[in-house]
Amino acid sequence: MFNLSLLRQFSRLAICPATKIPISSRNITTTAAVQFKITDQLWAEPMKKKKKIDPAIVKAREERRRKKLEKQIRRLEKNARQLKPLDEMEVPLELLDNFSKRKRPQPKLSAEVIEARALLQKDWARYKKEEYMANVAQVDRIMGAQRRALEKLLEESEDLYNEAIMPDLQLIPYEVSGTVATPAIKDYATPDGEYIDVSKKWDN
């Protein structure tokens, strides 16, 4: 005879309560009946007791936090008027989107405009040539006057003449370290070496 008290002791592990299971029922099956459920986890760590903090310590923390925020605000106000470097400037996206619409084609010049510009360029070259020749003539006049003055000085005193023609290195210091700018050599084979391009690119 099936013991009902034993079934009631294990009823907390059953999916269905024991009162609903008839004693005289017969389960004909080829597999074992799974009548167990998982209970809640009871092995967790108990909650820690909240420590009481001194109000003076809390007030000191709030004061430090407030001073830190004030310091950051003062730093931002101090650097507000500083200009942003050009390297950090970013083009707005709306301008990049409208770049193709705002790009203006180059105007086609007529033959009259091209000829007028060529004549203007020739006039400008002629003017710069006349200016250069006037400067050269003025330098020649100055050097001629200096030469005549030295000749007169030589007639008066040879010692004064030697002192006059002696170069004054302290007045005009002049140092030469070699040629710094030369025209490009045609078909020049550059020597092999490492070349690092450090030029900045502003296009996106």
ABEGO torsion letter per residue (X at the ends): XBBAAAAAAAAAABABBAAABBAABBBBBABBBBABBBBBBAABBBBBBBBBBBAAAAAAAAAAAAAAAAAAAAAAAAAAABBBBAAABBBBAAAAAAAAAABBBBBBBBAAAAAAAAAAAAAAAAAAAAAAAAAAAAAAAAAAAAAAAAAAAAAABAAAAAAAABBBAAABBBBBAEBABBBBBBGBBBBBEBBBBABBBABX
